[in-house]
Amino acid sequence: MKQTEWILCPVCGSKTRSRIREDTILINYPLYCPKCRQERLIEVRNLQTIVITEPDTIDAEPMNV
């Protein structure tokens, strides 16, 4: 039987509603935490979770066309 784990919230550390197995691969997965009510983009490979940080597009200057 494959090993399974709960995905923990990268902000507060509580369990989320998502589980992963050893062979799970997630890319740009929007992880929502019901406790702290925040959503983060994550990547998962080999039971290792990586938080994806993207720059805010709201603060970016407009492009001159």
N, C-alpha and C positions, 0 to 999 in steps of 0.2 A: 504494500500500500504506500502511496506517495505521501510525503510529509506536507501538511498544510499549516498555514499560520494566518492569523488575522493581520490586516494592514493597520499599523498604528498611525495616528495623526502626527505629522511632523511638528505641529505647533504645540498641542497640549499633551500628546502621548497616550491618549485614550484609544480604545478599540473603535474602528469604524465598522461599517456594515459589509465590508468587502473582505474576502479571503483569497489567498493565493496558494498555489501548489508549487512544487519544485520545478515543474516544467512550464510555469506561467511566464509569459513575456508581455508586458504592458508598455506601450509607448504613448506619451502625451495623454495619460489617463487623468481625468478630472476627479480627484479624490475629495469627497465631501465629508466633513466631520459633524455629526449631529450634536456633539457637546459644545464645541466652540463656534459652530456655524460658519466655518471658513472652508473655502475650496482652494485646493492647490493642485497644480499639474505635477504628476510623478511619472517615473519610469521604474519598472521592476524587471529584473533578470536574476535568476538563481537565488530567489528569496532575498535579494538586496534591493532596497528602495532608495531611489535618488530623487530629490526634489528639484524640479526644473524652475529656475528663476528667469523670468523674462522682464525686460525693461518696460516701464509703463509707456504706452503709446499716447496717453492723454497729454503728457508733459512734452512730447516731441514737437519740434517746430514744424510748421507746414512746409510741404515741398513746393518749390517754385516750378511751375510747369511751363 
